[in-house]
Amino acid sequence: MSELAATPSISIVTVCMNRIKHLRRTSPLVSAWPHHTAHIVVDWSSDIPVKYKDLPDDSRIQLVRVDGESSWNPSLAYNFSISLAKTHFI
């Protein structure tokens, strides 16, 4: 059995638009959880872009910005973030 099959991997996805205050509060809680292998954070065209310095120092975080979206569309944002995952579970 391959190592990949023996150890299922988990991604957590977080999407936001203009909610940096909430992201600063919740992302440390996600980073404290030891069971995931990736945390995909999608900034959906926030007026002030999310930066890595806004997030915990966690090598599992992948910050992706989507530009050009004028309105919040959680379905599109979540579908986009899930498309970036390379793990068994999300």
PDB file of N, CA, C and O in Angstrom:
ATOM      1  N   MET A   1       0.843  -1.177   0.000  1.00  0.00           N
ATOM      2  CA  MET A   1       0.000   0.000   0.000  1.00  0.00           C
ATOM      3  C   MET A   1       0.887   1.239   0.000  1.00  0.00           C
ATOM      4  O   MET A   1       1.839   1.325   0.776  1.00  0.00           O
ATOM      5  N   SER A   2       0.583   2.175  -0.849  1.00  0.00           N
ATOM      6  CA  SER A   2       1.385   3.388  -0.911  1.00  0.00           C
ATOM      7  C   SER A   2       1.144   4.245   0.321  1.00  0.00           C
ATOM      8  O   SER A   2       0.118   4.116   0.989  1.00  0.00           O
ATOM      9  N   GLU A   3       2.103   5.126   0.619  1.00  0.00           N
ATOM     10  CA  GLU A   3       1.966   6.023   1.771  1.00  0.00           C
ATOM     11  C   GLU A   3       0.769   6.940   1.591  1.00  0.00           C
ATOM     12  O   GLU A   3       0.079   7.246   2.563  1.00  0.00           O
ATOM     13  N   LEU A   4       0.509   7.382   0.371  1.00  0.00           N
ATOM     14  CA  LEU A   4      -0.617   8.273   0.099  1.00  0.00           C
ATOM     15  C   LEU A   4      -1.935   7.588   0.453  1.00  0.00           C
ATOM     16  O   LEU A   4      -2.822   8.205   1.044  1.00  0.00           O
ATOM     17  N   ALA A   5      -2.059   6.323   0.091  1.00  0.00           N
ATOM     18  CA  ALA A   5      -3.288   5.597   0.380  1.00  0.00           C
ATOM     19  C   ALA A   5      -3.415   5.294   1.871  1.00  0.00           C
ATOM     20  O   ALA A   5      -4.527   5.240   2.398  1.00  0.00           O
ATOM     21  N   ALA A   6      -2.298   5.098   2.547  1.00  0.00           N
ATOM     22  CA  ALA A   6      -2.322   4.752   3.970  1.00  0.00           C
ATOM     23  C   ALA A   6      -2.651   5.958   4.844  1.00  0.00           C
ATOM     24  O   ALA A   6      -3.238   5.795   5.913  1.00  0.00           O
ATOM     25  N   THR A   7      -2.288   7.157   4.414  1.00  0.00           N
ATOM     26  CA  THR A   7      -2.502   8.360   5.211  1.00  0.00           C
ATOM     27  C   THR A   7      -3.335   9.355   4.419  1.00  0.00           C
ATOM     28  O   THR A   7      -2.791  10.124   3.627  1.00  0.00           O
ATOM     29  N   PRO A   8      -4.649   9.351   4.621  1.00  0.00           N
ATOM     30  CA  PRO A   8      -5.476  10.324   3.898  1.00  0.00           C
ATOM     31  C   PRO A   8      -5.090  11.750   4.282  1.00  0.00           C
ATOM     32  O   PRO A   8      -4.782  12.029   5.441  1.00  0.00           O
ATOM     33  N   SER A   9      -5.110  12.635   3.311  1.00  0.00           N
ATOM     34  CA  SER A   9      -4.748  14.027   3.558  1.00  0.00           C
ATOM     35  C   SER A   9      -5.998  14.897   3.501  1.00  0.00           C
ATOM     36  O   SER A   9      -6.974  14.591   2.816  1.00  0.00           O
ATOM     37  N   ILE A  10      -5.925  15.993   4.247  1.00  0.00           N
ATOM     38  CA  ILE A  10      -7.082  16.881   4.388  1.00  0.00           C
ATOM     39  C   ILE A  10      -6.681  18.309   4.056  1.00  0.00           C
ATOM     40  O   ILE A  10      -5.638  18.790   4.497  1.00  0.00           O
ATOM     41  N   SER A  11      -7.523  18.985   3.271  1.00  0.00           N
ATOM     42  CA  SER A  11      -7.381  20.421   3.033  1.00  0.00           C
ATOM     43  C   SER A  11      -8.549  21.137   3.690  1.00  0.00           C
ATOM     44  O   SER A  11      -9.680  20.653   3.682  1.00  0.00           O
ATOM     45  N   ILE A  12      -8.256  22.287   4.253  1.00  0.00           N
ATOM     46  CA  ILE A  12      -9.291  23.180   4.748  1.00  0.00           C
ATOM     47  C   ILE A  12      -9.311  24.370   3.796  1.00  0.00           C
ATOM     48  O   ILE A  12      -8.261  24.899   3.430  1.00  0.00           O
ATOM     49  N   VAL A  13     -10.502  24.784   3.400  1.00  0.00           N
ATOM     50  CA  VAL A  13     -10.609  25.942   2.522  1.00  0.00           C
ATOM     51  C   VAL A  13     -11.337  27.068   3.260  1.00  0.00           C
ATOM     52  O   VAL A  13     -12.325  26.847   3.960  1.00  0.00           O
ATOM     53  N   THR A  14     -10.820  28.265   3.078  1.00  0.00           N
ATOM     54  CA  THR A  14     -11.414  29.471   3.635  1.00  0.00           C
ATOM     55  C   THR A  14     -11.519  30.485   2.516  1.00  0.00           C
ATOM     56  O   THR A  14     -10.536  30.758   1.827  1.00  0.00           O
ATOM     57  N   VAL A  15     -12.690  31.038   2.332  1.00  0.00           N
ATOM     58  CA  VAL A  15     -12.873  32.069   1.312  1.00  0.00           C
ATOM     59  C   VAL A  15     -13.372  33.333   2.000  1.00  0.00           C
ATOM     60  O   VAL A  15     -14.133  33.275   2.966  1.00  0.00           O
ATOM     61  N   CYS A  16     -12.930  34.474   1.487  1.00  0.00           N
ATOM     62  CA  CYS A  16     -13.358  35.725   2.106  1.00  0.00           C
ATOM     63  C   CYS A  16     -13.314  36.862   1.100  1.00  0.00           C
ATOM     64  O   CYS A  16     -12.594  36.829   0.102  1.00  0.00           O
ATOM     65  N   MET A  17     -14.121  37.868   1.410  1.00  0.00           N
ATOM     66  CA  MET A  17     -14.106  39.124   0.666  1.00  0.00           C
ATOM     67  C   MET A  17     -14.370  40.231   1.681  1.00  0.00           C
ATOM     68  O   MET A  17     -15.461  40.335   2.241  1.00  0.00           O
ATOM     69  N   ASN A  18     -13.355  41.047   1.903  1.00  0.00           N
ATOM     70  CA  ASN A  18     -13.459  42.179   2.828  1.00  0.00           C
ATOM     71  C   ASN A  18     -13.807  41.747   4.257  1.00  0.00           C
ATOM     72  O   ASN A  18     -14.593  42.408   4.935  1.00  0.00           O
ATOM     73  N   ARG A  19     -13.226  40.648   4.704  1.00  0.00           N
ATOM     74  CA  ARG A  19     -13.462  40.157   6.060  1.00  0.00           C
ATOM     75  C   ARG A  19     -12.144  39.845   6.762  1.00  0.00           C
ATOM     76  O   ARG A  19     -12.031  38.827   7.445  1.00  0.00           O
ATOM     77  N   ILE A  20     -11.160  40.703   6.601  1.00  0.00           N
ATOM     78  CA  ILE A  20      -9.841  40.453   7.175  1.00  0.00           C
ATOM     79  C   ILE A  20      -9.905  40.330   8.697  1.00  0.00           C
ATOM     80  O   ILE A  20      -9.156  39.554   9.290  1.00  0.00           O
ATOM     81  N   LYS A  21     -10.791  41.086   9.322  1.00  0.00           N
ATOM     82  CA  LYS A  21     -10.928  41.018  10.784  1.00  0.00           C
ATOM     83  C   LYS A  21     -11.305  39.593  11.216  1.00  0.00           C
ATOM     84  O   LYS A  21     -10.743  39.056  12.170  1.00  0.00           O
ATOM     85  N   HIS A  22     -12.250  38.998  10.509  1.00  0.00           N
ATOM     86  CA  HIS A  22     -12.659  37.633  10.822  1.00  0.00           C
ATOM     87  C   HIS A  22     -11.553  36.630  10.501  1.00  0.00           C
ATOM     88  O   HIS A  22     -11.331  35.679  11.252  1.00  0.00           O
ATOM     89  N   LEU A  23     -10.873  36.844   9.398  1.00  0.00           N
ATOM     90  CA  LEU A  23      -9.794  35.948   8.988  1.00  0.00           C
ATOM     91  C   LEU A  23      -8.655  35.956  10.008  1.00  0.00           C
ATOM     92  O   LEU A  23      -8.078  34.910  10.306  1.00  0.00           O
ATOM     93  N   ARG A  24      -8.336  37.128  10.536  1.00  0.00           N
ATOM     94  CA  ARG A  24      -7.284  37.223  11.560  1.00  0.00           C
ATOM     95  C   ARG A  24      -7.673  36.494  12.840  1.00  0.00           C
ATOM     96  O   ARG A  24      -6.806  36.011  13.570  1.00  0.00           O
ATOM     97  N   ARG A  25      -8.948  36.414  13.110  1.00  0.00           N
ATOM     98  CA  ARG A  25      -9.422  35.741  14.320  1.00  0.00           C
ATOM     99  C   ARG A  25      -9.502  34.223  14.127  1.00  0.00           C
ATOM    100  O   ARG A  25      -9.186  33.470  15.048  1.00  0.00           O
ATOM    101  N   THR A  26      -9.915  33.773  12.954  1.00  0.00           N
ATOM    102  CA  THR A  26     -10.152  32.344  12.754  1.00  0.00           C
ATOM    103  C   THR A  26      -8.947  31.567  12.221  1.00  0.00           C
ATOM    104  O   THR A  26      -8.792  30.388  12.540  1.00  0.00           O
ATOM    105  N   SER A  27      -8.108  32.193  11.432  1.00  0.00           N
ATOM    106  CA  SER A  27      -6.992  31.448  10.837  1.00  0.00           C
ATOM    107  C   SER A  27      -6.016  30.883  11.879  1.00  0.00           C
ATOM    108  O   SER A  27      -5.489  29.793  11.656  1.00  0.00           O
ATOM    109  N   PRO A  28      -5.745  31.560  13.003  1.00  0.00           N
ATOM    110  CA  PRO A  28      -4.895  30.924  14.017  1.00  0.00           C
ATOM    111  C   PRO A  28      -5.538  29.662  14.608  1.00  0.00           C
ATOM    112  O   PRO A  28      -4.835  28.721  14.978  1.00  0.00           O
ATOM    113  N   LEU A  29      -6.852  29.646  14.693  1.00  0.00           N
ATOM    114  CA  LEU A  29      -7.539  28.456  15.199  1.00  0.00           C
ATOM    115  C   LEU A  29      -7.371  27.280  14.233  1.00  0.00           C
ATOM    116  O   LEU A  29      -7.174  26.141  14.656  1.00  0.00           O
ATOM    117  N   VAL A  30      -7.452  27.569  12.941  1.00  0.00           N
ATOM    118  CA  VAL A  30      -7.235  26.524  11.932  1.00  0.00           C
ATOM    119  C   VAL A  30      -5.786  26.047  11.992  1.00  0.00           C
ATOM    120  O   VAL A  30      -5.529  24.845  11.926  1.00  0.00           O
ATOM    121  N   SER A  31      -4.848  26.966  12.115  1.00  0.00           N
ATOM    122  CA  SER A  31      -3.431  26.586  12.171  1.00  0.00           C
ATOM    123  C   SER A  31      -3.114  25.735  13.393  1.00  0.00           C
ATOM    124  O   SER A  31      -2.197  24.914  13.360  1.00  0.00           O
ATOM    125  N   ALA A  32      -3.855  25.925  14.453  1.00  0.00           N
ATOM    126  CA  ALA A  32      -3.615  25.140  15.669  1.00  0.00           C
ATOM    127  C   ALA A  32      -4.085  23.694  15.533  1.00  0.00           C
ATOM    128  O   ALA A  32      -3.668  22.825  16.299  1.00  0.00           O
ATOM    129  N   TRP A  33      -4.940  23.444  14.569  1.00  0.00           N
ATOM    130  CA  TRP A  33      -5.447  22.082  14.360  1.00  0.00           C
ATOM    131  C   TRP A  33      -4.397  21.284  13.600  1.00  0.00           C
ATOM    132  O   TRP A  33      -4.035  21.680  12.492  1.00  0.00           O
ATOM    133  N   PRO A  34      -3.897  20.193  14.133  1.00  0.00           N
ATOM    134  CA  PRO A  34      -2.752  19.497  13.526  1.00  0.00           C
ATOM    135  C   PRO A  34      -3.098  18.488  12.432  1.00  0.00           C
ATOM    136  O   PRO A  34      -2.189  17.893  11.853  1.00  0.00           O
ATOM    137  N   HIS A  35      -4.373  18.276  12.132  1.00  0.00           N
ATOM    138  CA  HIS A  35      -4.744  17.138  11.284  1.00  0.00           C
ATOM    139  C   HIS A  35      -4.847  17.425   9.791  1.00  0.00           C
ATOM    140  O   HIS A  35      -5.028  16.493   9.007  1.00  0.00           O
ATOM    141  N   HIS A  36      -4.740  18.667   9.379  1.00  0.00           N
ATOM    142  CA  HIS A  36      -4.842  18.968   7.952  1.00  0.00           C
ATOM    143  C   HIS A  36      -3.437  19.158   7.356  1.00  0.00           C
ATOM    144  O   HIS A  36      -2.473  19.464   8.057  1.00  0.00           O
ATOM    145  N   THR A  37      -3.368  18.966   6.051  1.00  0.00           N
ATOM    146  CA  THR A  37      -2.084  19.122   5.356  1.00  0.00           C
ATOM    147  C   THR A  37      -2.024  20.411   4.545  1.00  0.00           C
ATOM    148  O   THR A  37      -0.945  20.835   4.131  1.00  0.00           O
ATOM    149  N   ALA A  38      -3.181  21.037   4.316  1.00  0.00           N
ATOM    150  CA  ALA A  38      -3.214  22.286   3.550  1.00  0.00           C
ATOM    151  C   ALA A  38      -4.373  23.151   4.031  1.00  0.00           C
ATOM    152  O   ALA A  38      -5.443  22.659   4.388  1.00  0.00           O
ATOM    153  N   HIS A  39      -4.121  24.460   4.027  1.00  0.00           N
ATOM    154  CA  HIS A  39      -5.179  25.439   4.310  1.00  0.00           C
ATOM    155  C   HIS A  39      -5.166  26.424   3.149  1.00  0.00           C
ATOM    156  O   HIS A  39      -4.265  27.255   3.034  1.00  0.00           O
ATOM    157  N   ILE A  40      -6.163  26.322   2.303  1.00  0.00           N
ATOM    158  CA  ILE A  40      -6.265  27.175   1.125  1.00  0.00           C
ATOM    159  C   ILE A  40      -7.136  28.375   1.490  1.00  0.00           C
ATOM    160  O   ILE A  40      -8.313  28.226   1.819  1.00  0.00           O
ATOM    161  N   VAL A  41      -6.542  29.561   1.427  1.00  0.00           N
ATOM    162  CA  VAL A  41      -7.252  30.795   1.737  1.00  0.00           C
ATOM    163  C   VAL A  41      -7.413  31.569   0.428  1.00  0.00           C
ATOM    164  O   VAL A  41      -6.427  31.952  -0.201  1.00  0.00           O
ATOM    165  N   VAL A  42      -8.663  31.796   0.028  1.00  0.00           N
ATOM    166  CA  VAL A  42      -8.938  32.520  -1.208  1.00  0.00           C
ATOM    167  C   VAL A  42      -9.487  33.897  -0.859  1.00  0.00           C
ATOM    168  O   VAL A  42     -10.519  34.024  -0.200  1.00  0.00           O
ATOM    169  N   ASP A  43      -8.782  34.916  -1.312  1.00  0.00           N
ATOM    170  CA  ASP A  43      -9.204  36.307  -1.180  1.00  0.00           C
ATOM    171  C   ASP A  43      -9.972  36.662  -2.443  1.00  0.00           C
ATOM    172  O   ASP A  43      -9.387  36.810  -3.517  1.00  0.00           O
ATOM    173  N   TRP A  44     -11.277  36.797  -2.307  1.00  0.00           N
ATOM    174  CA  TRP A  44     -12.165  37.014  -3.447  1.00  0.00           C
ATOM    175  C   TRP A  44     -12.301  38.514  -3.718  1.00  0.00           C
ATOM    176  O   TRP A  44     -13.342  39.111  -3.443  1.00  0.00           O
ATOM    177  N   SER A  45     -11.242  39.114  -4.258  1.00  0.00           N
ATOM    178  CA  SER A  45     -11.222  40.518  -4.685  1.00  0.00           C
ATOM    179  C   SER A  45     -11.529  41.509  -3.562  1.00  0.00           C
ATOM    180  O   SER A  45     -12.254  42.482  -3.769  1.00  0.00           O
ATOM    181  N   SER A  46     -10.978  41.258  -2.380  1.00  0.00           N
ATOM    182  CA  SER A  46     -11.156  42.220  -1.289  1.00  0.00           C
ATOM    183  C   SER A  46     -10.617  43.577  -1.703  1.00  0.00           C
ATOM    184  O   SER A  46      -9.659  43.665  -2.471  1.00  0.00           O
ATOM    185  N   ASP A  47     -11.237  44.642  -1.188  1.00  0.00           N
ATOM    186  CA  ASP A  47     -10.774  45.996  -1.492  1.00  0.00           C
ATOM    187  C   ASP A  47      -9.320  46.180  -1.071  1.00  0.00           C
ATOM    188  O   ASP A  47      -8.529  46.783  -1.796  1.00  0.00           O
ATOM    189  N   ILE A  48      -8.976  45.664   0.090  1.00  0.00           N
ATOM    190  CA  ILE A  48      -7.582  45.643   0.553  1.00  0.00           C
ATOM    191  C   ILE A  48      -7.143  44.187   0.530  1.00  0.00           C
ATOM    192  O   ILE A  48      -7.651  43.382   1.311  1.00  0.00           O
ATOM    193  N   PRO A  49      -6.209  43.831  -0.351  1.00  0.00           N
ATOM    194  CA  PRO A  49      -5.827  42.430  -0.495  1.00  0.00           C
ATOM    195  C   PRO A  49      -5.302  41.817   0.808  1.00  0.00           C
ATOM    196  O   PRO A  49      -4.594  42.459   1.583  1.00  0.00           O
ATOM    197  N   VAL A  50      -5.674  40.559   1.017  1.00  0.00           N
ATOM    198  CA  VAL A  50      -5.134  39.793   2.133  1.00  0.00           C
ATOM    199  C   VAL A  50      -3.672  39.491   1.813  1.00  0.00           C
ATOM    200  O   VAL A  50      -3.329  39.169   0.676  1.00  0.00           O
ATOM    201  N   LYS A  51      -2.829  39.597   2.815  1.00  0.00           N
ATOM    202  CA  LYS A  51      -1.396  39.307   2.644  1.00  0.00           C
ATOM    203  C   LYS A  51      -1.002  38.201   3.617  1.00  0.00           C
ATOM    204  O   LYS A  51      -1.679  37.962   4.617  1.00  0.00           O
ATOM    205  N   TYR A  52       0.107  37.532   3.303  1.00  0.00           N
ATOM    206  CA  TYR A  52       0.582  36.469   4.190  1.00  0.00           C
ATOM    207  C   TYR A  52       0.819  36.989   5.604  1.00  0.00           C
ATOM    208  O   TYR A  52       0.641  36.242   6.566  1.00  0.00           O
ATOM    209  N   LYS A  53       1.214  38.248   5.750  1.00  0.00           N
ATOM    210  CA  LYS A  53       1.478  38.793   7.082  1.00  0.00           C
ATOM    211  C   LYS A  53       0.199  38.902   7.912  1.00  0.00           C
ATOM    212  O   LYS A  53       0.267  39.038   9.133  1.00  0.00           O
ATOM    213  N   ASP A  54      -0.967  38.845   7.262  1.00  0.00           N
ATOM    214  CA  ASP A  54      -2.246  38.859   7.959  1.00  0.00           C
ATOM    215  C   ASP A  54      -2.609  37.495   8.536  1.00  0.00           C
ATOM    216  O   ASP A  54      -3.551  37.375   9.319  1.00  0.00           O
ATOM    217  N   LEU A  55      -1.863  36.481   8.148  1.00  0.00           N
ATOM    218  CA  LEU A  55      -2.166  35.096   8.505  1.00  0.00           C
ATOM    219  C   LEU A  55      -1.079  34.527   9.410  1.00  0.00           C
ATOM    220  O   LEU A  55       0.018  35.081   9.476  1.00  0.00           O
ATOM    221  N   PRO A  56      -1.364  33.440  10.102  1.00  0.00           N
ATOM    222  CA  PRO A  56      -0.350  32.818  10.946  1.00  0.00           C
ATOM    223  C   PRO A  56       0.838  32.319  10.125  1.00  0.00           C
ATOM    224  O   PRO A  56       0.719  32.065   8.927  1.00  0.00           O
ATOM    225  N   ASP A  57       1.964  32.185  10.779  1.00  0.00           N
ATOM    226  CA  ASP A  57       3.147  31.615  10.146  1.00  0.00           C
ATOM    227  C   ASP A  57       2.975  30.099  10.116  1.00  0.00           C
ATOM    228  O   ASP A  57       3.379  29.394  11.041  1.00  0.00           O
ATOM    229  N   ASP A  58       2.377  29.619   9.050  1.00  0.00           N
ATOM    230  CA  ASP A  58       2.030  28.206   8.911  1.00  0.00           C
ATOM    231  C   ASP A  58       2.307  27.802   7.468  1.00  0.00           C
ATOM    232  O   ASP A  58       1.671  28.310   6.545  1.00  0.00           O
ATOM    233  N   SER A  59       3.240  26.903   7.277  1.00  0.00           N
ATOM    234  CA  SER A  59       3.637  26.504   5.922  1.00  0.00           C
ATOM    235  C   SER A  59       2.517  25.796   5.164  1.00  0.00           C
ATOM    236  O   SER A  59       2.617  25.615   3.950  1.00  0.00           O
ATOM    237  N   ARG A  60       1.466  25.397   5.850  1.00  0.00           N
ATOM    238  CA  ARG A  60       0.344  24.727   5.177  1.00  0.00           C
ATOM    239  C   ARG A  60      -0.597  25.712   4.492  1.00  0.00           C
ATOM    240  O   ARG A  60      -1.459  25.305   3.714  1.00  0.00           O
ATOM    241  N   ILE A  61      -0.439  27.007   4.774  1.00  0.00           N
ATOM    242  CA  ILE A  61      -1.328  28.013   4.186  1.00  0.00           C
ATOM    243  C   ILE A  61      -0.915  28.328   2.760  1.00  0.00           C
ATOM    244  O   ILE A  61       0.253  28.589   2.471  1.00  0.00           O
ATOM    245  N   GLN A  62      -1.898  28.298   1.880  1.00  0.00           N
ATOM    246  CA  GLN A  62      -1.727  28.708   0.484  1.00  0.00           C
ATOM    247  C   GLN A  62      -2.706  29.859   0.259  1.00  0.00           C
ATOM    248  O   GLN A  62      -3.919  29.650   0.246  1.00  0.00           O
ATOM    249  N   LEU A  63      -2.190  31.055   0.083  1.00  0.00           N
ATOM    250  CA  LEU A  63      -3.015  32.238  -0.124  1.00  0.00           C
ATOM    251  C   LEU A  63      -3.140  32.508  -1.617  1.00  0.00           C
ATOM    252  O   LEU A  63      -2.141  32.631  -2.325  1.00  0.00           O
ATOM    253  N   VAL A  64      -4.380  32.597  -2.084  1.00  0.00           N
ATOM    254  CA  VAL A  64      -4.657  32.833  -3.505  1.00  0.00           C
ATOM    255  C   VAL A  64      -5.616  34.012  -3.604  1.00  0.00           C
ATOM    256  O   VAL A  64      -6.629  34.062  -2.908  1.00  0.00           O
ATOM    257  N   ARG A  65      -5.288  34.954  -4.471  1.00  0.00           N
ATOM    258  CA  ARG A  65      -6.161  36.110  -4.682  1.00  0.00           C
ATOM    259  C   ARG A  65      -6.853  35.989  -6.031  1.00  0.00           C
ATOM    260  O   ARG A  65      -6.230  35.644  -7.035  1.00  0.00           O
ATOM    261  N   VAL A  66      -8.140  36.274  -6.040  1.00  0.00           N
ATOM    262  CA  VAL A  66      -8.919  36.342  -7.276  1.00  0.00           C
ATOM    263  C   VAL A  66      -9.237  37.817  -7.492  1.00  0.00           C
ATOM    264  O   VAL A  66      -9.907  38.429  -6.660  1.00  0.00           O
ATOM    265  N   ASP A  67      -8.776  38.387  -8.575  1.00  0.00           N
ATOM    266  CA  ASP A  67      -9.019  39.791  -8.906  1.00  0.00           C
ATOM    267  C   ASP A  67     -10.205  39.920  -9.852  1.00  0.00           C
ATOM    268  O   ASP A  67     -10.558  38.986 -10.572  1.00  0.00           O
ATOM    269  N   GLY A  68     -10.806  41.100  -9.830  1.00  0.00           N
ATOM    270  CA  GLY A  68     -11.824  41.427 -10.825  1.00  0.00           C
ATOM    271  C   GLY A  68     -13.245  41.029 -10.488  1.00  0.00           C
ATOM    272  O   GLY A  68     -14.140  41.189 -11.318  1.00  0.00           O
ATOM    273  N   GLU A  69     -13.477  40.516  -9.290  1.00  0.00           N
ATOM    274  CA  GLU A  69     -14.845  40.155  -8.902  1.00  0.00           C
ATOM    275  C   GLU A  69     -15.472  41.343  -8.174  1.00  0.00           C
ATOM    276  O   GLU A  69     -14.925  41.819  -7.180  1.00  0.00           O
ATOM    277  N   SER A  70     -16.610  41.821  -8.662  1.00  0.00           N
ATOM    278  CA  SER A  70     -17.232  42.999  -8.068  1.00  0.00           C
ATOM    279  C   SER A  70     -18.200  42.657  -6.943  1.00  0.00           C
ATOM    280  O   SER A  70     -18.567  43.530  -6.156  1.00  0.00           O
ATOM    281  N   SER A  71     -18.610  41.416  -6.861  1.00  0.00           N
ATOM    282  CA  SER A  71     -19.545  41.038  -5.803  1.00  0.00           C
ATOM    283  C   SER A  71     -19.154  39.685  -5.210  1.00  0.00           C
ATOM    284  O   SER A  71     -18.465  38.876  -5.830  1.00  0.00           O
ATOM    285  N   TRP A  72     -19.618  39.483  -4.000  1.00  0.00           N
ATOM    286  CA  TRP A  72     -19.336  38.256  -3.264  1.00  0.00           C
ATOM    287  C   TRP A  72     -20.219  37.137  -3.804  1.00  0.00           C
ATOM    288  O   TRP A  72     -21.445  37.246  -3.824  1.00  0.00           O
ATOM    289  N   ASN A  73     -19.576  36.066  -4.239  1.00  0.00           N
ATOM    290  CA  ASN A  73     -20.286  34.897  -4.738  1.00  0.00           C
ATOM    291  C   ASN A  73     -19.687  33.680  -4.051  1.00  0.00           C
ATOM    292  O   ASN A  73     -18.733  33.097  -4.566  1.00  0.00           O
ATOM    293  N   PRO A  74     -20.224  33.280  -2.898  1.00  0.00           N
ATOM    294  CA  PRO A  74     -19.615  32.192  -2.151  1.00  0.00           C
ATOM    295  C   PRO A  74     -19.555  30.872  -2.908  1.00  0.00           C
ATOM    296  O   PRO A  74     -18.596  30.120  -2.742  1.00  0.00           O
ATOM    297  N   SER A  75     -20.543  30.573  -3.726  1.00  0.00           N
ATOM    298  CA  SER A  75     -20.509  29.318  -4.482  1.00  0.00           C
ATOM    299  C   SER A  75     -19.314  29.272  -5.416  1.00  0.00           C
ATOM    300  O   SER A  75     -18.594  28.274  -5.460  1.00  0.00           O
ATOM    301  N   LEU A  76     -19.099  30.354  -6.167  1.00  0.00           N
ATOM    302  CA  LEU A  76     -17.936  30.403  -7.063  1.00  0.00           C
ATOM    303  C   LEU A  76     -16.631  30.375  -6.278  1.00  0.00           C
ATOM    304  O   LEU A  76     -15.682  29.694  -6.666  1.00  0.00           O
ATOM    305  N   ALA A  77     -16.586  31.115  -5.172  1.00  0.00           N
ATOM    306  CA  ALA A  77     -15.367  31.173  -4.371  1.00  0.00           C
ATOM    307  C   ALA A  77     -15.019  29.797  -3.805  1.00  0.00           C
ATOM    308  O   ALA A  77     -13.864  29.376  -3.861  1.00  0.00           O
ATOM    309  N   TYR A  78     -16.015  29.099  -3.260  1.00  0.00           N
ATOM    310  CA  TYR A  78     -15.747  27.764  -2.715  1.00  0.00           C
ATOM    311  C   TYR A  78     -15.393  26.765  -3.814  1.00  0.00           C
ATOM    312  O   TYR A  78     -14.471  25.966  -3.647  1.00  0.00           O
ATOM    313  N   ASN A  79     -16.103  26.800  -4.922  1.00  0.00           N
ATOM    314  CA  ASN A  79     -15.766  25.890  -6.024  1.00  0.00           C
ATOM    315  C   ASN A  79     -14.350  26.132  -6.520  1.00  0.00           C
ATOM    316  O   ASN A  79     -13.617  25.185  -6.806  1.00  0.00           O
ATOM    317  N   PHE A  80     -13.964  27.403  -6.622  1.00  0.00           N
ATOM    318  CA  PHE A  80     -12.604  27.722  -7.043  1.00  0.00           C
ATOM    319  C   PHE A  80     -11.593  27.188  -6.030  1.00  0.00           C
ATOM    320  O   PHE A  80     -10.606  26.560  -6.412  1.00  0.00           O
ATOM    321  N   SER A  81     -11.830  27.432  -4.752  1.00  0.00           N
ATOM    322  CA  SER A  81     -10.875  26.984  -3.736  1.00  0.00           C
ATOM    323  C   SER A  81     -10.773  25.464  -3.704  1.00  0.00           C
ATOM    324  O   SER A  81      -9.681  24.920  -3.541  1.00  0.00           O
ATOM    325  N   ILE A  82     -11.879  24.790  -3.855  1.00  0.00           N
ATOM    326  CA  ILE A  82     -11.859  23.330  -3.859  1.00  0.00           C
ATOM    327  C   ILE A  82     -11.099  22.803  -5.067  1.00  0.00           C
ATOM    328  O   ILE A  82     -10.451  21.760  -4.978  1.00  0.00           O
ATOM    329  N   SER A  83     -11.167  23.499  -6.188  1.00  0.00           N
ATOM    330  CA  SER A  83     -10.437  23.062  -7.378  1.00  0.00           C
ATOM    331  C   SER A  83      -8.921  23.101  -7.176  1.00  0.00           C
ATOM    332  O   SER A  83      -8.179  22.436  -7.899  1.00  0.00           O
ATOM    333  N   LEU A  84      -8.469  23.871  -6.202  1.00  0.00           N
ATOM    334  CA  LEU A  84      -7.034  23.980  -5.921  1.00  0.00           C
ATOM    335  C   LEU A  84      -6.523  22.880  -4.999  1.00  0.00           C
ATOM    336  O   LEU A  84      -5.316  22.656  -4.908  1.00  0.00           O
ATOM    337  N   ALA A  85      -7.417  22.208  -4.327  1.00  0.00           N
ATOM    338  CA  ALA A  85      -7.021  21.175  -3.355  1.00  0.00           C
ATOM    339  C   ALA A  85      -6.443  19.953  -4.053  1.00  0.00           C
ATOM    340  O   ALA A  85      -6.913  19.526  -5.108  1.00  0.00           O
ATOM    341  N   LYS A  86      -5.419  19.413  -3.432  1.00  0.00           N
ATOM    342  CA  LYS A  86      -4.767  18.223  -3.968  1.00  0.00           C
ATOM    343  C   LYS A  86      -4.730  17.125  -2.894  1.00  0.00           C
ATOM    344  O   LYS A  86      -3.777  16.350  -2.811  1.00  0.00           O
ATOM    345  N   THR A  87      -5.765  17.079  -2.098  1.00  0.00           N
ATOM    346  CA  THR A  87      -5.813  16.135  -0.988  1.00  0.00           C
ATOM    347  C   THR A  87      -7.011  15.197  -1.148  1.00  0.00           C
ATOM    348  O   THR A  87      -7.861  15.385  -2.018  1.00  0.00           O
ATOM    349  N   HIS A  88      -7.053  14.196  -0.294  1.00  0.00           N
ATOM    350  CA  HIS A  88      -8.162  13.228  -0.341  1.00  0.00           C
ATOM    351  C   HIS A  88      -9.475  13.847   0.115  1.00  0.00           C
ATOM    352  O   HIS A  88     -10.531  13.572  -0.454  1.00  0.00           O
ATOM    353  N   PHE A  89      -9.404  14.676   1.135  1.00  0.00           N
ATOM    354  CA  PHE A  89     -10.609  15.238   1.742  1.00  0.00           C
ATOM    355  C   PHE A  89     -10.518  16.748   1.844  1.00  0.00           C
ATOM    356  O   PHE A  89      -9.428  17.314   1.929  1.00  0.00           O
ATOM    357  N   ILE A  90     -11.684  17.397   1.835  1.00  0.00           N
ATOM    358  CA  ILE A  90     -11.745  18.861   1.935  1.00  0.00           C
ATOM    359  C   ILE A  90     -12.708  19.210   3.056  1.00  0.00           C
ATOM    360  O   ILE A  90     -12.928  20.389   3.336  1.00  0.00           O
TER     361      ILE A  90
END
